[in-house]
Amino acid sequence: MLERILHFSIYQRAIVLMAVLMVAIIGVYSYQKLPIDAVPDITNVQVQINTNATGYSPIEAEQRITFPIETIMAGLPHLDYTRSISRYGLSQVTVVFKDGVDVYFARQQVSQRIQEAKGRLPLGIEPMMGPISTGLGEIFMWTVDAQEGARKPDGTEYTTTDLREIQDWVIRPQLRMVKGVTEINTVGGYVKQFSCRALSGEMISFGLAPGDLINALERNNMNVGAGYIERSGEQYLVRVPGQIANLEEIGNIILGSWQGTPIRVKDVADILIGKELRTGAATQNGKEVVLGTVHMLIGENSRLVAQAAANKLEEINRNLPEGIVTTPVYDRTILVEKTIHTVAKNLLEGAALVIVVLLLFLGNLRAALIAAFVIPLSMLFTFTGMVTNHVSANLMSLGAIDFGIIVDGAIVIVENSIRRLAHEQTRLGRELTLTERLELVFDASREARRVLIYGELIIIIVYLPIFALTGVEGKMFHPMALTVVTALIGAMVLSLTFVPAAIALFLSVRCRRRKAASWRGPKGYMPLLTATMNNRELTITIAIVIVILSGLLTTRVGSEFVPSLNEGDIALHAIRIPGTSLTTAIEMQNELEEKIKTFPEVERVFSKIGTAEIATDPMPPSVADTFIILKPQSEWTGAYRTKAELIAAMEQSVLKVPGNITNLPSRSRCASTNCCPVCALISRSRYSAMIWMLCWIWVMSSRNCCKPYLAQRT
């Protein structure tokens, strides 16, 4: 089978190259459709059920809402488990399904059970499912604020209620129209309400009850249709508009009459603009604002959706009332672009290094280019596989690709073909004919096919156990394994088709196999090989010692589940005493932000306190998530030059703010503070690991002062 493939590739090389070109075109098209993100989304298949229960204590919410909903969810198809949270005025039940379940199927099943549960819940309680998003769905945030001195048309200052009204009725509806956005979440400000506060004395004097006031307001706040009438061949719609528009109309609603005099709402109640009880707030740079968050639909491209949301917000900003501004405070695009830059830089550097090495060691420019072409072609093949299997391009999926392994099979065939062609030309003393050259390339490729197939298959088999991982581990490492295996399969196919065809087509001139590196010749390679073979015991002993010492170092090496991503910003968690009111928490948070803003390296600070309108992350008012956005490090003018130094200083500063327990990202510390100067010098060396390995026995036996440091270091 393989010989037939090789024979076809060589003798029908034009067809093979055309097929490779088509695969490359498909790969370019797939690259344009490839989702791009920073890291894989490890969120399981889950559906959140949020129930607003105004006035319910946590115990009442648990007994009357959470427990009935959680109980009725039992027995759902492919259900894994359920969990719940009951807080003041909120019940949240999270239904988690097994991996592989379609999220829309899961939501359909949950929706059916919610309808069944409504009969067991108190009147007026309406459970709602959360947005179709994941833990990484919060891709874009912005704040709504009023500029200094901004005034409303009536001359008064803008309040947080006005900002929330603009967010809910102007900004939110337009952003929800952006493709890929599933929900807009809001925290901060007050929801505007028309409030009627009944005056008990007047109500009693007129013989009215609170129910009479409620019924009158409901009855007089609706539009009634009365069909249509025909007149002179035309049809006229008849309606009775009764929807309330302002405070004056509310006050003029008639409740009844007393001795022939109409009783209006304004006679028995105070009518004013009120505000809803809230469970969360937002602050920025020591001032309360309104914070909006874009939730991305599952499976969308976070980079494209975030860019579209940013462009739409910029358009909205131009049409807002004078003095009102929206400021983007978090954009996932920044993290994605940094990740793409890192991955692209590493891939390009790796590809360039492989190409240079190929040129040096193959000694033939055309042959090196043929082998090097396998790299971009394999990547295009991989992009097609990633799009087909719904795998995003991220740090884990693309970061594991090794170009040296990809071109391994191509190098074997190219090297063997050059060797056979060069030897045959030397033996005959002339250039080979086309028929002779094709036969030699076929023979050389056939000789190397077993080595090629076995080598590639062994590497692929190494990655197969990763596909057995489940849960969070599977979601994290499956994209990496799938990407690497796809790249290896593409490289193997290209090595059996494209490489022989390209050799047969492009190596048409006299082929010479030059000496590519001096150590490959007798002056370098042969003396080293001879010395190694003449000292076999010493060579094996050195190898065993290196393996043992490496094993000792491995036992002391730290480990991380995922690579650390330095986005350039800082996330701070502020925790207050349980039971802290929202008003007090805002005051304490403003003080904390003012302290953080004193650092010249900080561009802005914004925070989310408590629970947002959609309780995707229900937290009490005593807890705040603080986001510290830093300036580019090139613009730092303060005393700190690294992020670790800034975090250390910031930690000492915020600890002085009373009433806060703050958690900052951990920073690296020196393993020992009393090590000797020699050890300190070695520890700062980029070759410290090698030095410690070679000096292990000497250090452990003669330098007692270094033992604690060495134990920490290794």
N, C-alpha and C positions, 0 to 999 in steps of 0.2 A: 504493500500500500504506500509506504513512504517513498519507495523507489519510483513508483508511478507519479507521485506528486512532484518529486524532484525532476524527473524526466520531463513532465509537462511544463514545469516552471522554467526550465532551461530552454527547451525547444519551442515553447510557446510564450516566450518572454514578453512579447508585446501585449498579449492578452493579460498576463499576470500583472504587468505594470499598470495597465488600464484599470484592472480590478482594484489594485492598491490605491490608485488615484481616487476611485469612487469611494473607497473606505475612508480616505482622508477627507474628502468633501463632506461625507456624512458626519465624520468626527468634528469638523469645523461647525457644521450646523448644530450638532449636539452640544458643543461648547457654548453656543449662544443661548441654549435652553437650560444649561446646567445651573441648578440652584447653588448659591454661594453663601456660606455662613462661616462663623468663626470656629465653632466646635459642633459635634453631633448633638442632636436633640435627644436626650435620654429620658424624657418624660414618658411615663407609661400611658396606656389608653385609659382615660378617666373622664368622668362627667361630674361636674360640680352642681349641686342643687342648693341654691341660696334662697332663704326665706326671710323676708323682713317682717319682724314681729314687734312693732313699736309698743313700748311699755312693758314688754315681757322681761322678767328677770332671767338670768342664766338657768336657774332651776326650772322655771316654768317653760322656757324655750326647749329645754331638754326633754321634759316629761310630755308636753303637749304637741310638740312639733318634730323635734329631732328623732325621738324614739319611734313614733309611728312611721315616719318616712324611711328610716334606716331598716325597720322591720319589714316593710312591704317590699323593699328592694331584694330581699333574700330570694334565691332561686332563679335569678336572671340567667339566661344562657351565657356561658363563658365568663361568669362572674369570678373575680379573684378574691376581693375583700372590699369592705366598706369601712370608712372612718368618718368621724363627725366632730364638730366643734359647736358649742352652744355658748353664746355671749349675750350681753344685754342687747335686746332688740334684734338679734340675728341668730339664725340656725343655718349651719352649713353641713351638708352630707356629701362626701366624695365617694363615688362609686367607681372602683378600679376594676378593669377587665383584664383578661389575659392578653399577652402579646399576640399580635396578628389580627385582633378583632378590628373590624372597620369602625371608625369612630362614629360615623353616621348611623350605622346599625345599632351601636351602643346607645346613642342618644334617642333613637326611636323607641328602644325597649324601656329606657328610663322615663321617657315622656308618657308612655302608656301606664306605667306604674304610678306616676305622679297623679294622673287622672283618677286612678283608683284610690289614692291616698287622700284626696281632697275631702271625701266624706268623713274621714276620721279627724280632720283638723278643725280648729276653731273657725267661726265665721269671719270672713274678711282676710284670711291668710291665704296667700297665693305663692306657692313655691315656683321658682324660676330656675331654669338651667343656665349655667355660666357660659361664657363665650366659647366658640369652637377654636380654642387656642391651647398653647402648652406653656410650660414653665419658662421657655425662652421666647414667648410671644410678645413680650413688652419691648418693642423695638424702637419706639420714638416717644419722647416726652417734651412737653413745652409748658411754659407758664404764661398766664394771662395777668397783666398788671397795668396799672395806670401810671403814666409819667408824672413827674413832679409838677404840680400846678394844674393838672388836667381837671376840667369841669364838665359837668353834664349840661345839656341845653338850658336847664332851669337855673344854672349857676352854682349848684351844689357839687360837692366833691363825690367822686366815685367811691362806693363802698364795696366790700367783698361780695355783698348780695348782687350788686350790679355786674361785677366781674363774672360771677357764676351764671347770671342770666345771659350774658354775652356768650359764655362758653357753651351753655346748653342749647341756645336757640340760634346762634350764628355759626360758631366754629364747628361744633360737633356734627350737625347734619351734613355739612359739606365734606368733612374728613371721612365720614362713613361711606361716601360715594367713591373713595379711592379704591382701586382694584387691589384685592389682597387684604383689605382691612375688614376684620370681623366684628370689632367693637371698639368704642371709645370710652375709656374709663375716666372718671373725674373725681378729684379729691380737693377739698378746700372751698372756702366761701360758704354762703348760705343759699339754700333753695328758696326762692321767693314764694310767699304765700299771702293770700288775702285772709285776714283774721277777723272774726267776729267774736268779741268777748261779751258774753251776756251779762247784763246788770241785774242781779238777782232781785233787788227791790222793785224795779220797774216791771220785771217779768211777773212777780207775784201780784203786784197791784192790778195788772191787766188780766190776771188769771191765766197766764201762759206758762207752758212747761218748756224745757229745753228741746223736747222732741218737736214742738210746734215750730221752733226757729229752724231746726235742721230740715224739716219737711218743706218749709217755705223756701229755703235756699236751694234745695234740690229741685223743687217744682218750678222755680222761676229762673233756672239756669240751663235751659235747653231750647233748642230750635225745633219747632213742630211743623211738619209738612202737611198740607191739606189738599193734595192732589193738584188738579189743574182745571181750568175752564176754557171753553172755546168761544171766541168772539170775533166776528167779521173774518172768519176763515183762519184765524190765528189761534195758537194755543198758548195760554199764560199759566205759568206755575204759581201756585198759591202756597205761601209759607208764613209762619209766625216766628220771626227771630226773637229769641228771648235770652240769648247767651249774654252773661254779664261781662262788661268790658272794663269797668273802673269802680272805684270805691263809692262814688255817688250813686251809681245804679244799684249797688248792693244795699245802700242805705234806704233807697226808695221802694224796696220790695215790701209789699203789704202782707202783714201777718193776719190781720183780721180787722175788726172794728169795735169801738167802745162808745156806746151811746151815739152812734151815727158818725163817729169820727174815725177815719182809717188809722190803724196802728202800723207804723212802718218799722223796719229793722233798726233804723237809726234812733228810734225812740226807746228801744229796750236793750241796745248793745253798742259797744264802742267798736268802730270799724277802722282798721288800720292795716298797713303792710307789715306782715309778720315774717318769720323765718322758721324753717323746719329744724327740729333737733338733729344735730349731726353727730357722727361718730368718728370723723377724721378731719384733718386740716393739712395745709401745705404752707411752707415758708421758703423764702429765698433771700439770702443775704440779710437775715435779721428782720424780715418783713413778711407779713402774711400775704399769700397770693393764691391763685387757683392753678392747679396742676392737672394737665390732661395727659393721657397715655394711650398710644395706639396699640391695639392687640392684633397681631397678625394671624390670619387664617392658617390652619394647619396645612403644611406642605407647600406654602408659598416661598418665594425667594425673598429672604429678609432684606437683602441689600436693595433690591428693586423697590420693594414696598416702602422701605424707609426713605429712599430717595423721592418716591412719588408723594409720600406724606409731607416731606420737607418742602417740596415744590408747591404743593397745594396750600400749605400753611403760609408760605410766602405770598401767594396770591390772595389768600384771605386777609392777611395783615394789611394789605393795601386798601381794603374796603371796610375796615373797622372804624368805629367812631373816633374822632380826633382825640388824641391823648391816650388811647388804648393800644397796647403793643403785646404781641405774642413773641416769646423768646424761646427758641429750641434749646433745651438744656441737656438732652441726651439723644444721641443718634447712633443706632447700631451700625450704620455705614462706616463710622470711624473705626470701630473695632474690626469690622470685616475687611476694610481696606488695609489696615495694619497687618492683619493675618495674611491677606493675599500677598502683600508686599514681602512679608517674611518667607512665605512658602515659595513665591516666584523667585525671590533672590536666591534661596537655597537650591531650587531646581535648576535655575540658569547657571549658577556656579558649579553645581554638580555636573550638568551637561557639558559645560565648557571644559572642566577638568578631564572628563572622560574622553572628549574629542582630542584634547592635547595629548593625553596618554596614548590613545589609539594611533595618532600620527607618529609619535615617537617610537612606539614599539612595533608597529606594523611596517614602518619605513616606506609606505606607499600612500600618496595623498588620495588617490581615487579609492583605494581600498579602505582607508580610514573614513572617508566621507560616506561610503556605502554602509559601513558598520554604524557610523554616527546617525545616519538617516533612520535607523531603527528606533531611535529615541523619540523623535517627534511623532513618527507614525504609530508607535505603541501608545503614546499619550493620547493621540486622537482616537485610537481604538478604545482606550480606557474611558474617555469621555462618553463615548456612545454607550458603553456598558453601564456607566454610572447613571446616565439619564434613563436608560431602560429599567434599571433596578431602583430608581428613585433615591439615589445616594447623592448627597450634596458635596460640593468641593469645600473642604475645611482643613484645619490643621492636622487632624487625625487621618483623614482619608488620603490626602496627597502628600503629607509629610513623611509617610513611611516608604515611598517609592524610592528604590535604589537603582540608579541608571547603570551602575556597574553590573548588577545582576541582569538587567534587561538586555544589555548588549553582549552578554557572555556567550550565548549560542551563536550570535552573528560573528563574533570574533573567531570562534573555533572554525567555522566554515571559511571565512575570509582568509585566515592564516593558512589553513591547509590548502586552499585553492592557490594562493600566491606561491606557496612552497612548491606545489606540483608544477605549476606553470613555469616558474623560474628554473627548476631542475630540468624540465623537458626542453626548454629553450636552450639551456646550456649544453645539454647532451646533443641536441641536433645542430646547434650553432646557427640557428636561423629563427625568424619569427614563425609562430605557429599559424596554421590555417584556421579558418572558422570552425571547420568540422573537428579538427584536433583540439582546439580550445574548448569547444562545447563538451567533448568527451572527457577531457581532463577535469573540467569543472564538475561534471556529473559524478565522476569517480571520486573526486575529493569530497564532494558533499555527501556521497553515500558512505564514505569511510567515517565521516564525523557525525552521522545522524544518530547513532546510538548514544554517543557521549552527549550530544545535544539534548535528545529527548530525556535521557535519564537524569541529567543535571537539572533541567527545568522541572521535571516531575517531582524530584526530591524536594526542591525548594517549595513547590506548590503544596506538597503533602504536609510540609511543616506548618503551613497556615491553616490547614483543614480543621485541626482541633478548635481553633478560635470560633468556628461556626457553631460549635456545640454550646457556647456560652449563651446564657439566657439572662433575662432581666436587664438591670442597668449595665452590667458588664457586656452583654450582647449588643445592646444599643450603642455602646461606646466603641467597641472594637470590631463589630461586623463590617462597618464601612471601610475600615483600614484593610481588613483581610480581603474583602471583595475587590477593592481597588487594586491591591497588589497582585492578587490572583488573576484578575482581568488583564493587567499589564503584562504579566508573565505569559499568559496564554497568547496575547497579541504578539509579544516578542518571539515566542516559539513558532507561531504560524508564519510570521514574517521571515524568520530565519530559514524556514523550509521552502518559502516561495519567493519573496522579494529579493533576498540576498543572493541566491544562486542566479536568479534572472538578471539582476543588476551586474553581477560579476561577469556573466556571459555577454552582456550587452556593452558595458562601459570599459572593461579591461581589454580593449581591442588592440592597443599598441603593445610594443615589446615590454613584457612584464619583468621588472627587476626587483629583487628582494634585498634591499639595502640593510646594513647593520644599523639598527635604530638607536641603540644605547651602548655605551662602552662596556658596561658591566656584563652584557650578553656575550661578548667576545671572549676568547681564551685568556686575555689579560685580566679580566675581572671575574667572570663566572667560573671558569675551570679551576683556578687556584682555591676559590672559596669552596667549591664542591669537593675538591680533593682533600682539603683540610677537614671538612666536616666528616667525610667518609673515613679518614684515617684516625679520627678521634670520636668514634661512635659513642663510647661510654660517657665522655664528657658532654657531648651534645645532648644525649638523652637525659643526663642528670640536670643540666641547665634547664631543659624544657620542663622536667618534672618540678623543679624548684619554682619556676615561674608560675606553673599552674597552681601549686600549693599556696604560694604567696597571694596570687590573684584570688583564690578561694577565701583566704583569710580576709582580704580586703572586701570581698563581696558580702561577707556576713555583717560588716559594719556600714555598708552603703545604705543611705536612706532611700526611701521610695515614695512615690506620689502616684495617686490613681490617675490623674490627668496632668498634662503639662501646665505650668503656671503661665497665665496670660497677663502680661503687663500692659493693660490698656492705657496706662498713663494717668488714671484717676484713682481716687480712694473712696471706698465705701465704709461708712462709720455707722455703728449700731448704738443708739442711745437708749438706755433703759432707766426708767424712773421707778419710784416706789409704787407698787400696785395700788390702784385706787386713785391715782393722780387724775385730777379733772383735765378735760381737754384745754380749757382756758389757761390753766397753770402750765400744762405741758407746752403750749405755744409760747408762753413767756420764757420758759426755761430754754426752749429750743432757739428762740431769737438770741438769747444771751450766748448760747453755745456757738451759734453761727457767727456772731459778731467777733468772738474770740478767734475762730478759725480764719475769718476774713482778714485778720491782722497780718497773716503771712503773705508776703508779696508774691509768692509762687502760686497762690490760689486765684483762679479766675472768677469762680462763683461757687456758692454753696446753696443747695436746695434740699428740702426734706419732705418726706411723707410721714404724717403722724396719724396713728390709728388706722381705721378701715375706710377704704374708698367707697364710692357709690356702689360699684360692683365688687363684692367681697371676694376677689380672687386671692387676696392675702389678708385674712382677717386678723388684725392686731388690736390690742387695747390702746386707749389714749396714752398710756404710760410708755409706749414703745414708739421709737421714731427711726426710720431709715434715712440716713444723711448721705448725700452724694457730694463729694468734694471734687470739683472739676479743676484740674491744674492747667496752668499755662504750658506751652511747649517748653521743654527743658532748655532749649537754646535761649529763651527769653527770661530765664531765672536771673534775678539780680540780687537775691538775698545771700545769706551766709551758707546756704546749703547747696550742694552740688549733685547729690544723688537722692533718689526717692526714699531710700532707707533712712538717710539722715533726716529728711523732712518728716517722715512718719514718727521717728523717735522724738523729735522736738515737738511735733504736734501732739503726741500722746502726753508728754509732760505738761503741755499748756492746757489741754482740755480737762485734765484731771483736777485742775484748780477751780473749774466751774462747779459750784455746789449743786447737789441734787442729781447728778448724772453719773451713770456707770457706762463708760464708752468702751466699745470693742473695735480696735483698729487692726488691720492686717498684720500678721506676725512678720517680723523682720529677722534677718540672719544676724547671729551674734558670734563673737569669737568663742571658740570652744574652750579656751583657757586664757586666763589673764596673767598667769605667772610663768609662762613658758620662757625658755632662754632666748637670747637674741638670735642665735643660729636657727632655732626652731621657728621663730617668727619670720625670719627671712625665707626659710624653706616654704612655710605655709603660704607666703604671698607669691611664690613662684608658680608659673603656669605648668611646670613639670613636677609639682610637689608629689603627686601620686606615684610617679616613677621613682622619685628620690626616696620616698618612704618605703617602697617595696624593696629597693636594692639595699637599704640600710636597716631593714627590720631587725635582723638578729643583733647587729652591733648596737643599735639604739636600746633595744630591750635589755641587753646585758650590761651596758656601761653608762647609760644616761638616765638615771632614775628621775631626774626633773622633767624628762620629756614623756614619761609614761602616761600621765593623765591626759596630756594634750594628744599623744599618739592614739590613745584609746578613743578619744572624741573624733580625731581626724579620720580614723579608719573605720 
